[in-house]
Amino acid sequence: MARKEESAASQRLKEAEKQLQQRQARKAKGKKAFAFGKFAKDFRADIKKIIWPDFKTVLKNTGIVLLMVAIVGVAVYLIDLGMVEVLKGLHNWAEQVNPSVTTTAPTTTASAAAILLSRFLG
């Protein structure tokens, strides 16, 4: 008889623990939903605090960005052009120093980069 009471008590204990876990899970879900609602409310409040620029300011800043892109593009082009000339000069100098060694590959930045990549990548 004692064993039946023990097993019945252990069953009730397991049932109570299961119910407790279910209640805690429901509470956690409610907190998550509340947390998302709070996040959305705070987000909306922060968006209202932003001072959005007017059309004239946006247009001016867009022009500045496009101008800087053009300047950097020209600078990269000039650096590339300078590197090509340096490579051509080195190639011509190497031919003058040792005329028996000649290469047929064009001396451009692209071909130099291809040679370097082929040596690194195998």
N, C-alpha and C positions, 0 to 999 in steps of 0.2 A: 504494500500500500504506500509505503514511503517513497518507493521509486516512481509510482504513478504521480504522486503529488510533486515530486522533484521534476519529472519530465513535463508535467502541466505547468509548473512554475517557470521552467526554462522556456517553454513555448510562449507563455505570456510575456516573458522578458524579451525574447526575440521579436515578438510582434510589436511590443512597445518601442524597441530600438528601431525597427523598420519604419514605424509611424513617425518617430522623431526625425529620422533621416529624410523622409518625404516632406515633412513640414519645413525642415531646413532648406531643402532643395527649392521648394516653392518660394520661400523668403528670398533666397539668392536670386531667383529669376525676377522677382519684383524689384530687387535692388538694381539689377542690371538694366531693367526697363527704366527705372527712375534715373539711373546714371546717364542713359542715353538722352532722356528728356532734358536733364540738366545741361548736358553737353550742347544739345540743340538750342536751348534757350540762351546759354552763354555765347554760343557761336553767333546767333542772331544779334545779340547785344553788341558783340565786338565788331560785326560787319557795319552796324549803324555808326560806330565811332570813326570809321575810316573816312578820311577826307579825299574824295575822288577828284582827280584833276579834270579841268575843263578841256574842251576840244583843242583850244589853241595851245595849251601846254603839252598835250599828247602829240600834236602835230610837230611842235618844236623839238621835243625829245626824240621823236621818230627820225626827224631830219638829222639830228646830232648822231644818232646811232648809225644811220646809213652813211653819213660822212666818215665816221670813224672806221666803218667796215671798208670803205673805199681806200682810206689812207693806209690801213693795215694791209690790204690786198696789194696796193702798189709797192709798199715796203717789202713784202714777201717776194713779189715779182722781181724787184731790183736786187734783192739778196740772191735769188736764184740765178739771175742773169750774171751777177758778179761771180758766183761759184762756177758757172759754166765757163766764164772767161779764165778764171784761175786754173781750172782743169785743162782747158785748151793750152794755156801757157805752160803748164807742167808737162803736158804731152809733147808739145813742141820742144821744150828744153830737153826732155828725155831722149827724143829722137836726135837732137844735136849732139848730146853727150855720147850716145851709143846708137849709131845709125843702123846697126844690124838688127836691133830689136824694134820691130814695127807692129802696130796693132791695126786691125781693120775695123774695130768697133768704133762707132761714133762716140765722141766725148760729150756726153750730155749728162745732166743731173739724173735723168731717168735711167740711163744705162749704168751709171756709177752706182745708183741705188740698187739696181738689179744684180750687179756683180756682188755688192756687199751682202745682199740678202741670200744669194745663192751660196756664198761662202759660209754664212752663219747657219743657214738651214740645211746645208749639206747638199 
